[in-house]
Amino acid sequence: MMDCKKTKYATEKDAKADIDRFRATSTRSTIPIRSYHCGDCGAWHVTSKTPLLVQNLNSALKKITELEAEIENLKSKTGLKERIAVKIDERVAGLQKRDKKQQELIKKLRNDYNTILGKMFALEKQKT
Ligand SMILES: [Zn+2]
């Protein structure tokens, strides 16, 4: 059996009673929160460390919170992309509409030009 430097308690009840005493009287920032049976010395000790399972759970919860924040961030970015895409579509539709109007105007101007040209030729013929 190893000789631990930590305070030894004969029973779990003794260890827990000391934790209660710490809780009631200690002003230290870290106080024991649980007792455990020591495999090295066979006695009971108290510790301020949370069990590994709880530590893992806490880090997993932290990771989940971080991932949730990341997802929210990505969602807002996706939303922005969609809004930009809609804006671009509207702009393209507007330009296409304008282009169609310009094409119609060009067509009309060509017709007018041909009409005027035709009339000019007719006038030239009348002169001769
Ligand atoms: Zn021990």
Backbone and ligand atoms as CSV (ligand in chain L), in Angstrom:
chain,resi,resn,atom,element,x,y,z
A,1,MET,N,N,0.832,-1.213,0.000
A,1,MET,CA,C,0.000,0.000,0.000
A,1,MET,C,C,0.868,1.266,0.000
A,2,MET,N,N,0.560,2.191,-0.900
A,2,MET,CA,C,1.293,3.457,-0.950
A,2,MET,C,C,0.866,4.363,0.183
A,3,ASP,N,N,1.761,5.214,0.622
A,3,ASP,CA,C,1.414,6.165,1.672
A,3,ASP,C,C,1.074,7.513,1.042
A,4,CYS,N,N,-0.242,7.837,0.999
A,4,CYS,CA,C,-0.683,9.080,0.379
A,4,CYS,C,C,-0.404,10.264,1.277
A,5,LYS,N,N,-0.126,11.406,0.643
A,5,LYS,CA,C,0.107,12.642,1.403
A,5,LYS,C,C,-1.217,13.339,1.722
A,6,LYS,N,N,-2.280,12.899,1.079
A,6,LYS,CA,C,-3.578,13.533,1.304
A,6,LYS,C,C,-4.143,13.098,2.667
A,7,THR,N,N,-5.054,13.923,3.163
A,7,THR,CA,C,-5.708,13.599,4.437
A,7,THR,C,C,-6.511,12.307,4.299
A,8,LYS,N,N,-6.288,11.395,5.250
A,8,LYS,CA,C,-6.982,10.105,5.177
A,8,LYS,C,C,-8.195,10.103,6.104
A,9,TYR,N,N,-9.271,9.507,5.593
A,9,TYR,CA,C,-10.465,9.308,6.406
A,9,TYR,C,C,-10.734,7.809,6.436
A,10,ALA,N,N,-11.108,7.342,7.596
A,10,ALA,CA,C,-11.323,5.904,7.760
A,10,ALA,C,C,-12.561,5.440,6.995
A,11,THR,N,N,-13.581,6.302,6.992
A,11,THR,CA,C,-14.827,5.926,6.306
A,11,THR,C,C,-15.296,7.040,5.371
A,12,GLU,N,N,-16.191,6.655,4.485
A,12,GLU,CA,C,-16.782,7.625,3.569
A,12,GLU,C,C,-17.555,8.680,4.355
A,13,LYS,N,N,-18.200,8.228,5.439
A,13,LYS,CA,C,-18.992,9.123,6.282
A,13,LYS,C,C,-18.108,10.215,6.885
A,14,ASP,N,N,-16.910,9.825,7.338
A,14,ASP,CA,C,-15.968,10.799,7.914
A,14,ASP,C,C,-15.556,11.825,6.853
A,15,ALA,N,N,-15.248,11.320,5.647
A,15,ALA,CA,C,-14.821,12.203,4.550
A,15,ALA,C,C,-15.925,13.197,4.207
A,16,LYS,N,N,-17.176,12.675,4.128
A,16,LYS,CA,C,-18.307,13.533,3.775
A,16,LYS,C,C,-18.586,14.563,4.870
A,17,ALA,N,N,-18.395,14.172,6.106
A,17,ALA,CA,C,-18.597,15.096,7.224
A,17,ALA,C,C,-17.597,16.249,7.131
A,18,ASP,N,N,-16.364,15.918,6.705
A,18,ASP,CA,C,-15.351,16.960,6.565
A,18,ASP,C,C,-15.686,17.896,5.408
A,19,ILE,N,N,-16.242,17.329,4.320
A,19,ILE,CA,C,-16.675,18.169,3.196
A,19,ILE,C,C,-17.736,19.161,3.681
A,20,ASP,N,N,-18.683,18.650,4.490
A,20,ASP,CA,C,-19.737,19.518,5.040
A,20,ASP,C,C,-19.121,20.631,5.887
A,21,ARG,N,N,-18.096,20.252,6.677
A,21,ARG,CA,C,-17.425,21.231,7.535
A,21,ARG,C,C,-16.742,22.305,6.675
A,22,PHE,N,N,-16.047,21.848,5.590
A,22,PHE,CA,C,-15.407,22.789,4.660
A,22,PHE,C,C,-16.430,23.753,4.073
A,23,ARG,N,N,-17.552,23.186,3.628
A,23,ARG,CA,C,-18.605,23.990,2.995
A,23,ARG,C,C,-19.126,25.057,3.950
A,24,ALA,N,N,-19.226,24.697,5.198
A,24,ALA,CA,C,-19.821,25.600,6.179
A,24,ALA,C,C,-18.832,26.670,6.649
A,25,THR,N,N,-17.547,26.329,6.689
A,25,THR,CA,C,-16.592,27.243,7.336
A,25,THR,C,C,-15.507,27.789,6.420
A,26,SER,N,N,-15.139,27.085,5.367
A,26,SER,CA,C,-13.974,27.500,4.583
A,26,SER,C,C,-14.247,28.732,3.731
A,27,THR,N,N,-13.239,29.603,3.640
A,27,THR,CA,C,-13.339,30.796,2.780
A,27,THR,C,C,-12.459,30.617,1.537
A,28,ARG,N,N,-11.870,29.437,1.394
A,28,ARG,CA,C,-11.011,29.198,0.221
A,28,ARG,C,C,-11.871,29.131,-1.054
A,29,SER,N,N,-11.246,29.466,-2.174
A,29,SER,CA,C,-12.007,29.457,-3.436
A,29,SER,C,C,-12.288,28.032,-3.898
A,30,THR,N,N,-11.349,27.123,-3.615
A,30,THR,CA,C,-11.600,25.718,-3.964
A,30,THR,C,C,-11.765,24.904,-2.683
A,31,ILE,N,N,-12.907,24.285,-2.600
A,31,ILE,CA,C,-13.166,23.417,-1.446
A,31,ILE,C,C,-13.540,22.024,-1.955
A,32,PRO,N,N,-13.284,20.994,-1.138
A,32,PRO,CA,C,-13.623,19.640,-1.602
A,32,PRO,C,C,-15.109,19.521,-1.912
A,33,ILE,N,N,-15.394,18.812,-2.973
A,33,ILE,CA,C,-16.803,18.642,-3.360
A,33,ILE,C,C,-17.241,17.186,-3.308
A,34,ARG,N,N,-16.262,16.279,-3.233
A,34,ARG,CA,C,-16.649,14.864,-3.182
A,34,ARG,C,C,-15.574,14.044,-2.487
A,35,SER,N,N,-15.969,12.863,-2.065
A,35,SER,CA,C,-15.028,11.935,-1.438
A,35,SER,C,C,-14.832,10.739,-2.359
A,36,TYR,N,N,-13.718,10.092,-2.195
A,36,TYR,CA,C,-13.482,8.879,-2.985
A,36,TYR,C,C,-12.601,7.912,-2.212
A,37,HIS,N,N,-12.771,6.653,-2.522
A,37,HIS,CA,C,-11.966,5.617,-1.865
A,37,HIS,C,C,-10.677,5.470,-2.645
A,38,CYS,N,N,-9.548,5.555,-1.955
A,38,CYS,CA,C,-8.255,5.544,-2.614
A,38,CYS,C,C,-7.745,4.108,-2.801
A,39,GLY,N,N,-7.436,3.790,-4.033
A,39,GLY,CA,C,-6.912,2.466,-4.347
A,39,GLY,C,C,-5.466,2.285,-3.916
A,40,ASP,N,N,-4.776,3.403,-3.665
A,40,ASP,CA,C,-3.362,3.328,-3.288
A,40,ASP,C,C,-3.162,3.060,-1.794
A,41,CYS,N,N,-3.919,3.816,-0.959
A,41,CYS,CA,C,-3.707,3.673,0.495
A,41,CYS,C,C,-4.869,2.999,1.200
A,42,GLY,N,N,-5.964,2.835,0.485
A,42,GLY,CA,C,-7.102,2.147,1.081
A,42,GLY,C,C,-7.980,3.029,1.945
A,43,ALA,N,N,-7.562,4.281,2.142
A,43,ALA,CA,C,-8.366,5.204,2.960
A,43,ALA,C,C,-9.281,6.026,2.056
A,44,TRP,N,N,-10.079,6.886,2.674
A,44,TRP,CA,C,-10.933,7.810,1.924
A,44,TRP,C,C,-10.272,9.177,1.880
A,45,HIS,N,N,-10.385,9.855,0.741
A,45,HIS,CA,C,-9.876,11.221,0.599
A,45,HIS,C,C,-11.012,12.114,0.127
A,46,VAL,N,N,-10.737,13.415,0.214
A,46,VAL,CA,C,-11.684,14.374,-0.374
A,46,VAL,C,C,-10.960,15.124,-1.484
A,47,THR,N,N,-11.710,15.573,-2.463
A,47,THR,CA,C,-11.118,16.307,-3.586
A,47,THR,C,C,-12.044,17.411,-4.074
A,48,SER,N,N,-11.423,18.447,-4.605
A,48,SER,CA,C,-12.219,19.541,-5.194
A,48,SER,C,C,-12.426,19.326,-6.682
A,49,LYS,N,N,-11.745,18.291,-7.183
A,49,LYS,CA,C,-11.861,18.007,-8.619
A,49,LYS,C,C,-13.165,17.287,-8.922
A,50,THR,N,N,-13.805,17.723,-10.011
A,50,THR,CA,C,-15.017,17.028,-10.443
A,50,THR,C,C,-14.605,15.696,-11.058
A,51,PRO,N,N,-15.459,14.688,-10.953
A,51,PRO,CA,C,-15.114,13.393,-11.549
A,51,PRO,C,C,-14.859,13.532,-13.049
A,52,LEU,N,N,-14.004,12.666,-13.569
A,52,LEU,CA,C,-13.616,12.710,-14.982
A,52,LEU,C,C,-14.842,12.699,-15.900
A,53,LEU,N,N,-15.822,11.890,-15.526
A,53,LEU,CA,C,-17.045,11.790,-16.328
A,53,LEU,C,C,-17.737,13.144,-16.438
A,54,VAL,N,N,-17.800,13.859,-15.294
A,54,VAL,CA,C,-18.440,15.180,-15.276
A,54,VAL,C,C,-17.601,16.172,-16.071
A,55,GLN,N,N,-16.254,16.049,-15.928
A,55,GLN,CA,C,-15.353,16.919,-16.694
A,55,GLN,C,C,-15.579,16.720,-18.189
A,56,ASN,N,N,-15.637,15.446,-18.596
A,56,ASN,CA,C,-15.873,15.129,-20.006
A,56,ASN,C,C,-17.218,15.659,-20.467
A,57,LEU,N,N,-18.218,15.486,-19.601
A,57,LEU,CA,C,-19.563,15.956,-19.925
A,57,LEU,C,C,-19.563,17.469,-20.098
A,58,ASN,N,N,-18.868,18.155,-19.166
A,58,ASN,CA,C,-18.800,19.617,-19.243
A,58,ASN,C,C,-18.096,20.082,-20.510
A,59,SER,N,N,-16.992,19.399,-20.861
A,59,SER,CA,C,-16.281,19.820,-22.073
A,59,SER,C,C,-17.111,19.490,-23.316
A,60,ALA,N,N,-17.870,18.379,-23.240
A,60,ALA,CA,C,-18.755,18.032,-24.359
A,60,ALA,C,C,-19.856,19.083,-24.503
A,61,LEU,N,N,-20.412,19.526,-23.370
A,61,LEU,CA,C,-21.462,20.549,-23.398
A,61,LEU,C,C,-20.919,21.866,-23.936
A,62,LYS,N,N,-19.675,22.180,-23.544
A,62,LYS,CA,C,-19.017,23.395,-24.019
A,62,LYS,C,C,-18.850,23.331,-25.540
A,63,LYS,N,N,-18.405,22.142,-25.986
A,63,LYS,CA,C,-18.207,21.921,-27.428
A,63,LYS,C,C,-19.533,22.085,-28.177
A,64,ILE,N,N,-20.609,21.526,-27.604
A,64,ILE,CA,C,-21.932,21.632,-28.227
A,64,ILE,C,C,-22.346,23.095,-28.340
A,65,THR,N,N,-22.128,23.848,-27.259
A,65,THR,CA,C,-22.475,25.274,-27.260
A,65,THR,C,C,-21.703,26.002,-28.350
A,66,GLU,N,N,-20.399,25.680,-28.477
A,66,GLU,CA,C,-19.566,26.301,-29.512
A,66,GLU,C,C,-20.081,25.949,-30.907
A,67,LEU,N,N,-20.437,24.671,-31.088
A,67,LEU,CA,C,-20.944,24.223,-32.390
A,67,LEU,C,C,-22.271,24.895,-32.723
A,68,GLU,N,N,-23.124,25.051,-31.694
A,68,GLU,CA,C,-24.418,25.710,-31.901
A,68,GLU,C,C,-24.217,27.156,-32.342
A,69,ALA,N,N,-23.237,27.807,-31.704
A,69,ALA,CA,C,-22.926,29.198,-32.070
A,69,ALA,C,C,-22.411,29.255,-33.504
A,70,GLU,N,N,-21.585,28.263,-33.858
A,70,GLU,CA,C,-21.031,28.196,-35.215
A,70,GLU,C,C,-22.143,27.979,-36.241
A,71,ILE,N,N,-23.087,27.098,-35.891
A,71,ILE,CA,C,-24.221,26.821,-36.777
A,71,ILE,C,C,-25.045,28.089,-36.979
A,72,GLU,N,N,-25.307,28.812,-35.873
A,72,GLU,CA,C,-26.069,30.061,-35.963
A,72,GLU,C,C,-25.361,31.058,-36.871
A,73,ASN,N,N,-24.031,31.107,-36.695
A,73,ASN,CA,C,-23.200,32.002,-37.500
A,73,ASN,C,C,-23.308,31.650,-38.983
A,74,LEU,N,N,-23.205,30.348,-39.269
A,74,LEU,CA,C,-23.305,29.882,-40.656
A,74,LEU,C,C,-24.696,30.138,-41.227
A,75,LYS,N,N,-25.711,29.933,-40.375
A,75,LYS,CA,C,-27.091,30.182,-40.800
A,75,LYS,C,C,-27.270,31.628,-41.221
A,76,SER,N,N,-26.735,32.548,-40.407
A,76,SER,CA,C,-26.884,33.970,-40.726
A,76,SER,C,C,-26.128,34.307,-41.997
A,77,LYS,N,N,-24.958,33.652,-42.206
A,77,LYS,CA,C,-24.186,33.872,-43.429
A,77,LYS,C,C,-24.960,33.350,-44.640
A,78,THR,N,N,-25.577,32.162,-44.482
A,78,THR,CA,C,-26.379,31.583,-45.560
A,78,THR,C,C,-27.528,32.526,-45.895
A,79,GLY,N,N,-28.155,33.064,-44.853
A,79,GLY,CA,C,-29.250,34.015,-45.048
A,79,GLY,C,C,-28.792,35.208,-45.859
A,80,LEU,N,N,-27.602,35.688,-45.548
A,80,LEU,CA,C,-27.045,36.832,-46.258
A,80,LEU,C,C,-26.827,36.489,-47.726
A,81,LYS,N,N,-26.256,35.285,-47.959
A,81,LYS,CA,C,-26.020,34.838,-49.337
A,81,LYS,C,C,-27.335,34.776,-50.111
A,82,GLU,N,N,-28.375,34.241,-49.446
A,82,GLU,CA,C,-29.686,34.151,-50.108
A,82,GLU,C,C,-30.235,35.520,-50.439
A,83,ARG,N,N,-30.073,36.453,-49.487
A,83,ARG,CA,C,-30.566,37.822,-49.731
A,83,ARG,C,C,-29.818,38.455,-50.899
A,84,ILE,N,N,-28.485,38.226,-50.942
A,84,ILE,CA,C,-27.681,38.762,-52.048
A,84,ILE,C,C,-28.123,38.134,-53.369
A,85,ALA,N,N,-28.365,36.810,-53.347
A,85,ALA,CA,C,-28.806,36.109,-54.564
A,85,ALA,C,C,-30.122,36.690,-55.071
A,86,VAL,N,N,-31.055,36.961,-54.143
A,86,VAL,CA,C,-32.348,37.543,-54.520
A,86,VAL,C,C,-32.142,38.923,-55.140
A,87,LYS,N,N,-31.265,39.726,-54.503
A,87,LYS,CA,C,-30.949,41.066,-55.021
A,87,LYS,C,C,-30.401,40.977,-56.447
A,88,ILE,N,N,-29.467,40.030,-56.665
A,88,ILE,CA,C,-28.853,39.855,-57.987
A,88,ILE,C,C,-29.917,39.457,-59.008
A,89,ASP,N,N,-30.790,38.518,-58.615
A,89,ASP,CA,C,-31.872,38.089,-59.511
A,89,ASP,C,C,-32.746,39.267,-59.915
A,90,GLU,N,N,-33.075,40.091,-58.910
A,90,GLU,CA,C,-33.916,41.265,-59.179
A,90,GLU,C,C,-33.216,42.206,-60.154
A,91,ARG,N,N,-31.906,42.418,-59.917
A,91,ARG,CA,C,-31.103,43.299,-60.765
A,91,ARG,C,C,-31.058,42.759,-62.198
A,92,VAL,N,N,-30.817,41.446,-62.326
A,92,VAL,CA,C,-30.749,40.816,-63.651
A,92,VAL,C,C,-32.093,40.950,-64.363
A,93,ALA,N,N,-33.182,40.695,-63.617
A,93,ALA,CA,C,-34.521,40.803,-64.200
A,93,ALA,C,C,-34.768,42.233,-64.682
A,94,GLY,N,N,-34.323,43.198,-63.867
A,94,GLY,CA,C,-34.475,44.610,-64.210
A,94,GLY,C,C,-33.700,44.955,-65.469
A,95,LEU,N,N,-32.464,44.454,-65.547
A,95,LEU,CA,C,-31.619,44.716,-66.717
A,95,LEU,C,C,-32.198,44.063,-67.970
A,96,GLN,N,N,-32.723,42.847,-67.809
A,96,GLN,CA,C,-33.325,42.143,-68.944
A,96,GLN,C,C,-34.533,42.912,-69.464
A,97,LYS,N,N,-35.320,43.439,-68.515
A,97,LYS,CA,C,-36.495,44.219,-68.868
A,97,LYS,C,C,-36.069,45.472,-69.627
A,98,ARG,N,N,-35.029,46.132,-69.089
A,98,ARG,CA,C,-34.509,47.346,-69.710
A,98,ARG,C,C,-33.948,47.011,-71.097
A,99,ASP,N,N,-33.245,45.904,-71.187
A,99,ASP,CA,C,-32.653,45.480,-72.451
A,99,ASP,C,C,-33.750,45.250,-73.493
A,100,LYS,N,N,-34.854,44.616,-73.056
A,100,LYS,CA,C,-35.979,44.342,-73.952
A,100,LYS,C,C,-36.568,45.653,-74.485
A,101,LYS,N,N,-36.695,46.630,-73.546
A,101,LYS,CA,C,-37.229,47.946,-73.925
A,101,LYS,C,C,-36.310,48.623,-74.934
A,102,GLN,N,N,-34.982,48.490,-74.662
A,102,GLN,CA,C,-34.016,49.107,-75.569
A,102,GLN,C,C,-34.050,48.445,-76.937
A,103,GLN,N,N,-34.216,47.112,-76.939
A,103,GLN,CA,C,-34.312,46.382,-78.210
A,103,GLN,C,C,-35.531,46.858,-79.005
A,104,GLU,N,N,-36.652,47.040,-78.275
A,104,GLU,CA,C,-37.883,47.517,-78.918
A,104,GLU,C,C,-37.698,48.917,-79.471
A,105,LEU,N,N,-36.983,49.757,-78.668
A,105,LEU,CA,C,-36.720,51.129,-79.090
A,105,LEU,C,C,-35.831,51.144,-80.340
A,106,ILE,N,N,-34.805,50.303,-80.357
A,106,ILE,CA,C,-33.907,50.202,-81.509
A,106,ILE,C,C,-34.692,49.764,-82.750
A,107,LYS,N,N,-35.564,48.777,-82.538
A,107,LYS,CA,C,-36.388,48.269,-83.634
A,107,LYS,C,C,-37.274,49.384,-84.202
A,108,LYS,N,N,-37.882,50.145,-83.275
A,108,LYS,CA,C,-38.764,51.251,-83.658
A,108,LYS,C,C,-37.970,52.321,-84.407
A,109,LEU,N,N,-36.769,52.649,-83.892
A,109,LEU,CA,C,-35.914,53.654,-84.527
A,109,LEU,C,C,-35.491,53.199,-85.929
A,110,ARG,N,N,-35.191,51.909,-86.073
A,110,ARG,CA,C,-34.822,51.363,-87.397
A,110,ARG,C,C,-35.982,51.518,-88.373
A,111,ASN,N,N,-37.180,51.198,-87.866
A,111,ASN,CA,C,-38.386,51.320,-88.698
A,111,ASN,C,C,-38.577,52.767,-89.132
A,112,ASP,N,N,-38.456,53.678,-88.122
A,112,ASP,CA,C,-38.602,55.103,-88.414
A,112,ASP,C,C,-37.560,55.544,-89.441
A,113,TYR,N,N,-36.317,55.083,-89.225
A,113,TYR,CA,C,-35.219,55.425,-90.124
A,113,TYR,C,C,-35.524,54.956,-91.545
A,114,ASN,N,N,-36.007,53.693,-91.643
A,114,ASN,CA,C,-36.359,53.144,-92.959
A,114,ASN,C,C,-37.495,53.938,-93.600
A,115,THR,N,N,-38.472,54.318,-92.787
A,115,THR,CA,C,-39.605,55.098,-93.277
A,115,THR,C,C,-39.120,56.443,-93.816
A,116,ILE,N,N,-38.274,57.123,-93.016
A,116,ILE,CA,C,-37.736,58.427,-93.414
A,116,ILE,C,C,-36.896,58.284,-94.682
A,117,LEU,N,N,-36.062,57.242,-94.694
A,117,LEU,CA,C,-35.212,56.975,-95.855
A,117,LEU,C,C,-36.073,56.773,-97.110
A,118,GLY,N,N,-37.156,55.982,-96.923
A,118,GLY,CA,C,-38.080,55.716,-98.021
A,118,GLY,C,C,-38.708,57.004,-98.543
A,119,LYS,N,N,-39.118,57.868,-97.605
A,119,LYS,CA,C,-39.750,59.136,-97.978
A,119,LYS,C,C,-38.758,60.039,-98.696
A,120,MET,N,N,-37.479,60.036,-98.214
A,120,MET,CA,C,-36.432,60.837,-98.827
A,120,MET,C,C,-36.204,60.391,-100.264
A,121,PHE,N,N,-36.160,59.031,-100.448
A,121,PHE,CA,C,-35.990,58.504,-101.811
A,121,PHE,C,C,-37.142,58.925,-102.695
A,122,ALA,N,N,-38.343,58.884,-102.141
A,122,ALA,CA,C,-39.547,59.268,-102.893
A,122,ALA,C,C,-39.464,60.730,-103.302
A,123,LEU,N,N,-38.990,61.596,-102.350
A,123,LEU,CA,C,-38.844,63.029,-102.639
A,123,LEU,C,C,-37.786,63.252,-103.735
A,124,GLU,N,N,-36.670,62.496,-103.644
A,124,GLU,CA,C,-35.599,62.606,-104.630
A,124,GLU,C,C,-36.127,62.259,-106.018
A,125,LYS,N,N,-36.956,61.208,-106.067
A,125,LYS,CA,C,-37.525,60.772,-107.345
A,125,LYS,C,C,-38.435,61.823,-107.937
A,126,GLN,N,N,-39.221,62.470,-107.011
A,126,GLN,CA,C,-40.157,63.526,-107.475
A,126,GLN,C,C,-39.393,64.684,-108.091
A,127,LYS,N,N,-38.204,64.993,-107.509
A,127,LYS,CA,C,-37.402,66.109,-107.991
A,127,LYS,C,C,-36.902,65.891,-109.415
A,128,THR,N,N,-36.532,64.611,-109.685
A,128,THR,CA,C,-35.970,64.362,-111.004
A,128,THR,C,C,-37.003,64.188,-112.097
L,1,ZN,ZN,ZN,-4.664,7.451,-0.744
